[in-house]
């Protein structure tokens, strides 16, 4: 003796109410200060995704130039840090903004997950394979 379709749907409906809701997309647009307090990064729309660009140099790191001197590509080592795009291709996926993050301190680009954090900050996680490092970028004031 089998259950009819209506009975199956009626029995499953209460279970659907217990399922956790999908994480709502949260905006990350805004202006932040990198975790070292050296640059200001503005995050906003870039076509169909989000990106983050250095929009102000707050202070220079001792011994560092205002150029992208650590870039793996020698042709890019003379480009200015100001205007450099650090976050690229960020799209909402499974509870986080996912894309790429460029680190001018080592010239490498990493897989990233970005999320809003407490007090208007931005949590930026960069990963190589299974090794990840998370930084907190406070909101610019």
PyMOL commands that place a pseudoatom at each C-alpha (Angstrom):
pseudoatom trace, name=CA, resn=UNK, resi=1, chain=A, elem=C, hetatm=0, pos=[0.000, 0.000, 0.000]
pseudoatom trace, name=CA, resn=UNK, resi=2, chain=A, elem=C, hetatm=0, pos=[1.659, 3.252, -1.152]
pseudoatom trace, name=CA, resn=UNK, resi=3, chain=A, elem=C, hetatm=0, pos=[1.198, 6.830, -0.027]
pseudoatom trace, name=CA, resn=UNK, resi=4, chain=A, elem=C, hetatm=0, pos=[-0.345, 9.164, -2.520]
pseudoatom trace, name=CA, resn=UNK, resi=5, chain=A, elem=C, hetatm=0, pos=[1.488, 12.274, -3.729]
pseudoatom trace, name=CA, resn=UNK, resi=6, chain=A, elem=C, hetatm=0, pos=[-0.573, 14.711, -1.613]
pseudoatom trace, name=CA, resn=UNK, resi=7, chain=A, elem=C, hetatm=0, pos=[0.188, 12.775, 1.561]
pseudoatom trace, name=CA, resn=UNK, resi=8, chain=A, elem=C, hetatm=0, pos=[3.926, 12.800, 0.809]
pseudoatom trace, name=CA, resn=UNK, resi=9, chain=A, elem=C, hetatm=0, pos=[3.951, 16.559, 0.198]
pseudoatom trace, name=CA, resn=UNK, resi=10, chain=A, elem=C, hetatm=0, pos=[1.899, 17.185, 3.347]
pseudoatom trace, name=CA, resn=UNK, resi=11, chain=A, elem=C, hetatm=0, pos=[4.306, 15.062, 5.400]
pseudoatom trace, name=CA, resn=UNK, resi=12, chain=A, elem=C, hetatm=0, pos=[7.388, 16.821, 3.973]
pseudoatom trace, name=CA, resn=UNK, resi=13, chain=A, elem=C, hetatm=0, pos=[6.126, 20.403, 4.409]
pseudoatom trace, name=CA, resn=UNK, resi=14, chain=A, elem=C, hetatm=0, pos=[6.932, 20.669, 8.150]
pseudoatom trace, name=CA, resn=UNK, resi=15, chain=A, elem=C, hetatm=0, pos=[10.459, 19.382, 7.472]
pseudoatom trace, name=CA, resn=UNK, resi=16, chain=A, elem=C, hetatm=0, pos=[11.042, 22.191, 4.958]
pseudoatom trace, name=CA, resn=UNK, resi=17, chain=A, elem=C, hetatm=0, pos=[10.301, 24.723, 7.680]
pseudoatom trace, name=CA, resn=UNK, resi=18, chain=A, elem=C, hetatm=0, pos=[13.116, 23.245, 9.806]
pseudoatom trace, name=CA, resn=UNK, resi=19, chain=A, elem=C, hetatm=0, pos=[15.748, 23.590, 7.062]
pseudoatom trace, name=CA, resn=UNK, resi=20, chain=A, elem=C, hetatm=0, pos=[18.229, 26.417, 7.712]
pseudoatom trace, name=CA, resn=UNK, resi=21, chain=A, elem=C, hetatm=0, pos=[17.687, 29.423, 5.441]
pseudoatom trace, name=CA, resn=UNK, resi=22, chain=A, elem=C, hetatm=0, pos=[20.267, 30.181, 2.766]
pseudoatom trace, name=CA, resn=UNK, resi=23, chain=A, elem=C, hetatm=0, pos=[22.654, 32.933, 3.862]
pseudoatom trace, name=CA, resn=UNK, resi=24, chain=A, elem=C, hetatm=0, pos=[21.399, 36.257, 2.559]
pseudoatom trace, name=CA, resn=UNK, resi=25, chain=A, elem=C, hetatm=0, pos=[23.699, 38.170, 0.279]
pseudoatom trace, name=CA, resn=UNK, resi=26, chain=A, elem=C, hetatm=0, pos=[25.292, 41.001, 2.255]
pseudoatom trace, name=CA, resn=UNK, resi=27, chain=A, elem=C, hetatm=0, pos=[26.837, 44.095, 0.732]
pseudoatom trace, name=CA, resn=UNK, resi=28, chain=A, elem=C, hetatm=0, pos=[30.576, 44.611, 1.008]
pseudoatom trace, name=CA, resn=UNK, resi=29, chain=A, elem=C, hetatm=0, pos=[30.618, 47.924, -0.854]
pseudoatom trace, name=CA, resn=UNK, resi=30, chain=A, elem=C, hetatm=0, pos=[32.499, 50.569, 1.083]
pseudoatom trace, name=CA, resn=UNK, resi=31, chain=A, elem=C, hetatm=0, pos=[35.933, 51.881, 1.976]
pseudoatom trace, name=CA, resn=UNK, resi=32, chain=A, elem=C, hetatm=0, pos=[38.333, 49.985, 4.226]
pseudoatom trace, name=CA, resn=UNK, resi=33, chain=A, elem=C, hetatm=0, pos=[41.854, 50.265, 5.632]
pseudoatom trace, name=CA, resn=UNK, resi=34, chain=A, elem=C, hetatm=0, pos=[44.211, 47.322, 5.132]
pseudoatom trace, name=CA, resn=UNK, resi=35, chain=A, elem=C, hetatm=0, pos=[45.162, 45.450, 8.312]
pseudoatom trace, name=CA, resn=UNK, resi=36, chain=A, elem=C, hetatm=0, pos=[48.552, 47.221, 8.482]
pseudoatom trace, name=CA, resn=UNK, resi=37, chain=A, elem=C, hetatm=0, pos=[47.028, 50.697, 8.127]
pseudoatom trace, name=CA, resn=UNK, resi=38, chain=A, elem=C, hetatm=0, pos=[48.986, 51.493, 4.968]
pseudoatom trace, name=CA, resn=UNK, resi=39, chain=A, elem=C, hetatm=0, pos=[46.324, 51.879, 2.265]
pseudoatom trace, name=CA, resn=UNK, resi=40, chain=A, elem=C, hetatm=0, pos=[42.646, 52.570, 1.809]
pseudoatom trace, name=CA, resn=UNK, resi=41, chain=A, elem=C, hetatm=0, pos=[40.716, 50.120, -0.378]
pseudoatom trace, name=CA, resn=UNK, resi=42, chain=A, elem=C, hetatm=0, pos=[37.365, 50.975, -1.956]
pseudoatom trace, name=CA, resn=UNK, resi=43, chain=A, elem=C, hetatm=0, pos=[35.089, 48.028, -2.806]
pseudoatom trace, name=CA, resn=UNK, resi=44, chain=A, elem=C, hetatm=0, pos=[32.301, 48.415, -5.316]
pseudoatom trace, name=CA, resn=UNK, resi=45, chain=A, elem=C, hetatm=0, pos=[30.742, 47.155, -8.544]
pseudoatom trace, name=CA, resn=UNK, resi=46, chain=A, elem=C, hetatm=0, pos=[32.921, 46.015, -11.449]
pseudoatom trace, name=CA, resn=UNK, resi=47, chain=A, elem=C, hetatm=0, pos=[30.582, 44.856, -14.181]
pseudoatom trace, name=CA, resn=UNK, resi=48, chain=A, elem=C, hetatm=0, pos=[28.643, 41.883, -12.795]
pseudoatom trace, name=CA, resn=UNK, resi=49, chain=A, elem=C, hetatm=0, pos=[31.005, 41.325, -9.847]
pseudoatom trace, name=CA, resn=UNK, resi=50, chain=A, elem=C, hetatm=0, pos=[32.666, 43.360, -7.093]
pseudoatom trace, name=CA, resn=UNK, resi=51, chain=A, elem=C, hetatm=0, pos=[36.274, 44.534, -6.891]
pseudoatom trace, name=CA, resn=UNK, resi=52, chain=A, elem=C, hetatm=0, pos=[38.482, 46.436, -4.473]
pseudoatom trace, name=CA, resn=UNK, resi=53, chain=A, elem=C, hetatm=0, pos=[40.972, 49.115, -5.518]
pseudoatom trace, name=CA, resn=UNK, resi=54, chain=A, elem=C, hetatm=0, pos=[43.616, 51.042, -3.565]
pseudoatom trace, name=CA, resn=UNK, resi=55, chain=A, elem=C, hetatm=0, pos=[42.218, 54.576, -3.522]
pseudoatom trace, name=CA, resn=UNK, resi=56, chain=A, elem=C, hetatm=0, pos=[44.580, 56.224, -1.048]
pseudoatom trace, name=CA, resn=UNK, resi=57, chain=A, elem=C, hetatm=0, pos=[48.030, 55.646, 0.393]
pseudoatom trace, name=CA, resn=UNK, resi=58, chain=A, elem=C, hetatm=0, pos=[47.850, 56.436, 4.106]
pseudoatom trace, name=CA, resn=UNK, resi=59, chain=A, elem=C, hetatm=0, pos=[51.511, 55.857, 4.892]
pseudoatom trace, name=CA, resn=UNK, resi=60, chain=A, elem=C, hetatm=0, pos=[54.427, 54.097, 3.258]
pseudoatom trace, name=CA, resn=UNK, resi=61, chain=A, elem=C, hetatm=0, pos=[55.914, 50.932, 4.660]
pseudoatom trace, name=CA, resn=UNK, resi=62, chain=A, elem=C, hetatm=0, pos=[59.522, 51.522, 5.651]
pseudoatom trace, name=CA, resn=UNK, resi=63, chain=A, elem=C, hetatm=0, pos=[61.835, 50.683, 2.758]
pseudoatom trace, name=CA, resn=UNK, resi=64, chain=A, elem=C, hetatm=0, pos=[58.983, 50.109, 0.308]
pseudoatom trace, name=CA, resn=UNK, resi=65, chain=A, elem=C, hetatm=0, pos=[58.358, 51.996, -2.891]
pseudoatom trace, name=CA, resn=UNK, resi=66, chain=A, elem=C, hetatm=0, pos=[55.031, 53.316, -4.143]
pseudoatom trace, name=CA, resn=UNK, resi=67, chain=A, elem=C, hetatm=0, pos=[55.362, 50.867, -7.067]
pseudoatom trace, name=CA, resn=UNK, resi=68, chain=A, elem=C, hetatm=0, pos=[54.320, 47.215, -7.427]
pseudoatom trace, name=CA, resn=UNK, resi=69, chain=A, elem=C, hetatm=0, pos=[57.950, 46.070, -7.078]
pseudoatom trace, name=CA, resn=UNK, resi=70, chain=A, elem=C, hetatm=0, pos=[57.187, 42.521, -5.868]
pseudoatom trace, name=CA, resn=UNK, resi=71, chain=A, elem=C, hetatm=0, pos=[54.963, 41.581, -8.809]
pseudoatom trace, name=CA, resn=UNK, resi=72, chain=A, elem=C, hetatm=0, pos=[55.829, 38.219, -10.395]
pseudoatom trace, name=CA, resn=UNK, resi=73, chain=A, elem=C, hetatm=0, pos=[55.603, 39.873, -13.818]
pseudoatom trace, name=CA, resn=UNK, resi=74, chain=A, elem=C, hetatm=0, pos=[58.645, 42.152, -14.330]
pseudoatom trace, name=CA, resn=UNK, resi=75, chain=A, elem=C, hetatm=0, pos=[56.637, 44.256, -16.808]
pseudoatom trace, name=CA, resn=UNK, resi=76, chain=A, elem=C, hetatm=0, pos=[54.234, 45.240, -13.984]
pseudoatom trace, name=CA, resn=UNK, resi=77, chain=A, elem=C, hetatm=0, pos=[56.804, 46.131, -11.326]
pseudoatom trace, name=CA, resn=UNK, resi=78, chain=A, elem=C, hetatm=0, pos=[56.811, 49.818, -12.231]
pseudoatom trace, name=CA, resn=UNK, resi=79, chain=A, elem=C, hetatm=0, pos=[53.038, 50.321, -11.964]
pseudoatom trace, name=CA, resn=UNK, resi=80, chain=A, elem=C, hetatm=0, pos=[51.906, 52.529, -9.059]
pseudoatom trace, name=CA, resn=UNK, resi=81, chain=A, elem=C, hetatm=0, pos=[50.341, 51.021, -5.947]
pseudoatom trace, name=CA, resn=UNK, resi=82, chain=A, elem=C, hetatm=0, pos=[47.715, 53.792, -5.975]
pseudoatom trace, name=CA, resn=UNK, resi=83, chain=A, elem=C, hetatm=0, pos=[44.899, 52.544, -8.211]
pseudoatom trace, name=CA, resn=UNK, resi=84, chain=A, elem=C, hetatm=0, pos=[45.999, 48.923, -7.948]
pseudoatom trace, name=CA, resn=UNK, resi=85, chain=A, elem=C, hetatm=0, pos=[43.103, 46.460, -7.929]
pseudoatom trace, name=CA, resn=UNK, resi=86, chain=A, elem=C, hetatm=0, pos=[43.506, 44.081, -4.967]
pseudoatom trace, name=CA, resn=UNK, resi=87, chain=A, elem=C, hetatm=0, pos=[40.151, 42.264, -5.048]
pseudoatom trace, name=CA, resn=UNK, resi=88, chain=A, elem=C, hetatm=0, pos=[38.820, 40.986, -8.368]
pseudoatom trace, name=CA, resn=UNK, resi=89, chain=A, elem=C, hetatm=0, pos=[35.933, 38.905, -9.639]
pseudoatom trace, name=CA, resn=UNK, resi=90, chain=A, elem=C, hetatm=0, pos=[34.048, 38.801, -6.337]
pseudoatom trace, name=CA, resn=UNK, resi=91, chain=A, elem=C, hetatm=0, pos=[30.696, 37.076, -6.759]
pseudoatom trace, name=CA, resn=UNK, resi=92, chain=A, elem=C, hetatm=0, pos=[28.244, 35.889, -4.110]
pseudoatom trace, name=CA, resn=UNK, resi=93, chain=A, elem=C, hetatm=0, pos=[28.478, 32.132, -3.593]
pseudoatom trace, name=CA, resn=UNK, resi=94, chain=A, elem=C, hetatm=0, pos=[27.340, 29.995, -0.664]
pseudoatom trace, name=CA, resn=UNK, resi=95, chain=A, elem=C, hetatm=0, pos=[27.462, 32.649, 2.058]
pseudoatom trace, name=CA, resn=UNK, resi=96, chain=A, elem=C, hetatm=0, pos=[30.557, 34.594, 0.987]
pseudoatom trace, name=CA, resn=UNK, resi=97, chain=A, elem=C, hetatm=0, pos=[31.923, 36.817, -1.752]
pseudoatom trace, name=CA, resn=UNK, resi=98, chain=A, elem=C, hetatm=0, pos=[34.448, 34.664, -3.632]
pseudoatom trace, name=CA, resn=UNK, resi=99, chain=A, elem=C, hetatm=0, pos=[37.083, 35.735, -6.133]
pseudoatom trace, name=CA, resn=UNK, resi=100, chain=A, elem=C, hetatm=0, pos=[40.792, 36.630, -6.158]
pseudoatom trace, name=CA, resn=UNK, resi=101, chain=A, elem=C, hetatm=0, pos=[42.974, 38.838, -3.954]
pseudoatom trace, name=CA, resn=UNK, resi=102, chain=A, elem=C, hetatm=0, pos=[46.317, 40.294, -5.022]
pseudoatom trace, name=CA, resn=UNK, resi=103, chain=A, elem=C, hetatm=0, pos=[48.943, 40.853, -2.324]
pseudoatom trace, name=CA, resn=UNK, resi=104, chain=A, elem=C, hetatm=0, pos=[51.430, 43.568, -3.381]
pseudoatom trace, name=CA, resn=UNK, resi=105, chain=A, elem=C, hetatm=0, pos=[53.705, 42.592, -0.466]
pseudoatom trace, name=CA, resn=UNK, resi=106, chain=A, elem=C, hetatm=0, pos=[54.629, 39.312, -2.203]
pseudoatom trace, name=CA, resn=UNK, resi=107, chain=A, elem=C, hetatm=0, pos=[53.333, 39.879, -5.738]
pseudoatom trace, name=CA, resn=UNK, resi=108, chain=A, elem=C, hetatm=0, pos=[51.027, 36.841, -5.660]
pseudoatom trace, name=CA, resn=UNK, resi=109, chain=A, elem=C, hetatm=0, pos=[47.324, 36.405, -6.301]
pseudoatom trace, name=CA, resn=UNK, resi=110, chain=A, elem=C, hetatm=0, pos=[45.242, 34.103, -4.118]
pseudoatom trace, name=CA, resn=UNK, resi=111, chain=A, elem=C, hetatm=0, pos=[41.773, 32.598, -4.011]
pseudoatom trace, name=CA, resn=UNK, resi=112, chain=A, elem=C, hetatm=0, pos=[39.691, 34.675, -1.590]
pseudoatom trace, name=CA, resn=UNK, resi=113, chain=A, elem=C, hetatm=0, pos=[36.541, 34.678, 0.499]
pseudoatom trace, name=CA, resn=UNK, resi=114, chain=A, elem=C, hetatm=0, pos=[35.305, 38.069, 1.677]
pseudoatom trace, name=CA, resn=UNK, resi=115, chain=A, elem=C, hetatm=0, pos=[32.590, 38.684, 4.282]
pseudoatom trace, name=CA, resn=UNK, resi=116, chain=A, elem=C, hetatm=0, pos=[31.240, 41.680, 6.180]
pseudoatom trace, name=CA, resn=UNK, resi=117, chain=A, elem=C, hetatm=0, pos=[32.464, 41.643, 9.786]
pseudoatom trace, name=CA, resn=UNK, resi=118, chain=A, elem=C, hetatm=0, pos=[31.582, 43.430, 13.027]
pseudoatom trace, name=CA, resn=UNK, resi=119, chain=A, elem=C, hetatm=0, pos=[31.660, 47.226, 13.225]
pseudoatom trace, name=CA, resn=UNK, resi=120, chain=A, elem=C, hetatm=0, pos=[31.550, 47.639, 9.435]
pseudoatom trace, name=CA, resn=UNK, resi=121, chain=A, elem=C, hetatm=0, pos=[34.870, 45.836, 8.881]
pseudoatom trace, name=CA, resn=UNK, resi=122, chain=A, elem=C, hetatm=0, pos=[35.648, 43.414, 6.071]
pseudoatom trace, name=CA, resn=UNK, resi=123, chain=A, elem=C, hetatm=0, pos=[37.034, 39.922, 6.647]
pseudoatom trace, name=CA, resn=UNK, resi=124, chain=A, elem=C, hetatm=0, pos=[39.369, 38.942, 3.790]
pseudoatom trace, name=CA, resn=UNK, resi=125, chain=A, elem=C, hetatm=0, pos=[40.635, 35.362, 3.617]
pseudoatom trace, name=CA, resn=UNK, resi=126, chain=A, elem=C, hetatm=0, pos=[43.326, 34.471, 1.069]
pseudoatom trace, name=CA, resn=UNK, resi=127, chain=A, elem=C, hetatm=0, pos=[44.057, 30.804, 0.325]
pseudoatom trace, name=CA, resn=UNK, resi=128, chain=A, elem=C, hetatm=0, pos=[46.622, 28.668, -1.477]
pseudoatom trace, name=CA, resn=UNK, resi=129, chain=A, elem=C, hetatm=0, pos=[45.407, 25.063, -1.669]
pseudoatom trace, name=CA, resn=UNK, resi=130, chain=A, elem=C, hetatm=0, pos=[44.194, 24.361, 1.900]
pseudoatom trace, name=CA, resn=UNK, resi=131, chain=A, elem=C, hetatm=0, pos=[46.348, 26.966, 3.638]
pseudoatom trace, name=CA, resn=UNK, resi=132, chain=A, elem=C, hetatm=0, pos=[44.480, 30.197, 4.346]
pseudoatom trace, name=CA, resn=UNK, resi=133, chain=A, elem=C, hetatm=0, pos=[45.222, 33.466, 6.119]
pseudoatom trace, name=CA, resn=UNK, resi=134, chain=A, elem=C, hetatm=0, pos=[42.514, 35.866, 7.254]
pseudoatom trace, name=CA, resn=UNK, resi=135, chain=A, elem=C, hetatm=0, pos=[42.879, 39.618, 7.644]
pseudoatom trace, name=CA, resn=UNK, resi=136, chain=A, elem=C, hetatm=0, pos=[40.420, 42.123, 9.038]
pseudoatom trace, name=CA, resn=UNK, resi=137, chain=A, elem=C, hetatm=0, pos=[40.126, 45.426, 7.186]
pseudoatom trace, name=CA, resn=UNK, resi=138, chain=A, elem=C, hetatm=0, pos=[38.393, 48.013, 9.386]
pseudoatom trace, name=CA, resn=UNK, resi=139, chain=A, elem=C, hetatm=0, pos=[36.005, 50.481, 7.799]
pseudoatom trace, name=CA, resn=UNK, resi=140, chain=A, elem=C, hetatm=0, pos=[37.629, 53.783, 6.852]
pseudoatom trace, name=CA, resn=UNK, resi=141, chain=A, elem=C, hetatm=0, pos=[36.434, 56.737, 8.873]
for i in range(1, 141): cmd.bond("trace and resi %d" % i, "trace and resi %d" % (i + 1))
show_as sticks, trace
zoom trace
